[in-house]
Amino acid sequence: MSAIAVDGVSKRFRLQSDRAHSIKELVTRRDRSLDADAFWALRDVSLEIPEGSMYALVGHNGSGKSTLLRCIAGIYRPTSGSVRVEGRISTLLELGAGFHPDLTGRENVYMNATILGMSKRQIDASFDDIVEFAGVEDFIDSPVKIYSSGMYVRLGFSVAVHVDPEILIVDEVIAVGDAEFQRKCYDYLYDLRRRGVTIVVVTHSTGTVESMCDGAAWLDHGRLQMVGTGPEVAAAYMEQVNEAEREARDQAHVSEGSATGRADAVDAGVVITGVDILDPEGRSTSTVVHHDACTIRIGYRAAVPVERPVFGIAVHSVSGVHLTGTNTRIGGAETGVIDGDGHVDFTIDEVPLTPGDYELTVAINDEFVQHTFDRRDRAWRLAVREGGRMAPEGLVDLRGRWSTSD
C-alpha cells in the first residue's frame, strides 16, 4: 500500500525580479506574459512511496527536491497534478522555525508541539523524553535566544520526532548537528522505521541512500530522471555527477590549452586506466577464492605530476549494498608524486567475502580527498568462489574464534 502518491505534479513560481513599483505601472503592464516571469520547479512528477519504507529524493541543488517535499507536506499547492497522503505527517524542514526567541525552551516545546498537533496531555507524557533526547536539561527554563545553534537544532528535532508521526518528512537538516547528535538522529530514524513510520528524506549522502533507503527518486531541473531502489538510483546519479565533472574538467583543460598553445593540457589530471584482479601468484584472474589472498591493481595515467593522490576502493554486493571501503590515506600508504602511467596495489591476505559476486568502485582523489580526479562506480565485477573451507552465511566472514567454558 502506498503512503504517498504523487501524480503528475508540476509547480510554478512567479519570479519577482521585475515587479511593479506603483499602481500605474501595474495597470500599464497588464498584458505582460505570465510565462515570462514563471519558473517551473517541478514538471509532471509521478511516483509512489510505499507505506513503512524509507525513501530518498536525490539530485543537485535546485533540482526540485525540497519543492516536492513541501508539496507532499501540504506547504505548497501543486500548480497541476495531485498528491495523496495517507497518514499523519511531521516535518523536519526548518528545525525550530516556530520557536520564539524570548520564550524558554519549556514554553517553546509546548507551543511547537501544539502547532504540530499534540495535545497537552501528550506533551506532558513526552516532555522528559524530548528534553533528554535534545540534551538541554540544564537550559530548558532559559530563553532559547541564548541557546547555541546546536542546542536550538537538537530541541527542534526532538520535538518533531516525538509527535509520533505516521509519515516523517526530512530535508537534510540532520547534517547541521555534531557527530554524536547525527548518530542519535539516525538511530532514532532507524527505530521509527522499524515501527512502520514512512520516512521521506532529501539527502546528498549517497551512503545514506545506499545503506538506509528502500527506494529513491532522482530529480534534475524539476523533472524525474529515475525511480528505483536506493542503491540503483544512487549509482546512476553518481555516474551522471562524475561524468559531468569530467566533461567540465576536460572543457576547462581545452580552454586552457587553447589559451596557452599547449595541446597536452587536454589530458591534464589523473585517470583510471583499468583494474586487474591478481591471484596469490600474481596472475590475472576473473575469480578469487574465499580465504585466499588476492591483489586489486588500479592502473592510472597522470598527464602532469600529481602530489600524494589518494587511491580508494569500495566493495558492493550485486544488489547494491555498500559492504566496505578503504583508501591509501586510511591505510597509511604514501603515494608520493605520480607522473605518466603506473599502478597501485591493494593486497588482501585472506579474502573475507563469502562466495558470490560483488562489484568494485574505484576512485582517485587529491591528497585532501576534496577533489575527485576520476571515479568509476561499481564498474568492475569481483567473483568470489568457494575453496577448501566451509564458508559462513551472509556476505562477510567475521573470522572470529569460538570458545566454550568447561
Secondary structure, DSSP 8 states (H G I E B T S, - for coil): -EEEEEEEEEEEEE--TT---SHHHHHHTTT--GGGGEEEEEEEEEEEEETT-EEEEE-STTSSHHHHHHHHHTSS--SEEEEEE-S-EEEESSTTTT--TTSBHHHHHHHHHHHTT--HHHHHHHHHHHHHHHT-GGGTTSBGGGS-HHHHHHHHHHHHHTT--SEEEEES-GGGS-HHHHHHHHHHHHHHHHTT-EEEEE-S-HHHHHHH-SEEEEEETTEEEEEEEHHHHHHHHHHHHHHHHHHHHHHHHHHHHHHHT-GGGGG-SEEEEEEEEE-TTS-B-SEEETTS-EEEEEEEEEEEEEES-EEEEEEEETT--EEEEEETTTTT----EEEEEEEEEEEESS--B-SEEEEEEEEEE-TTS-SEEEEEEEEEEEEEE--SS---SSSB----------
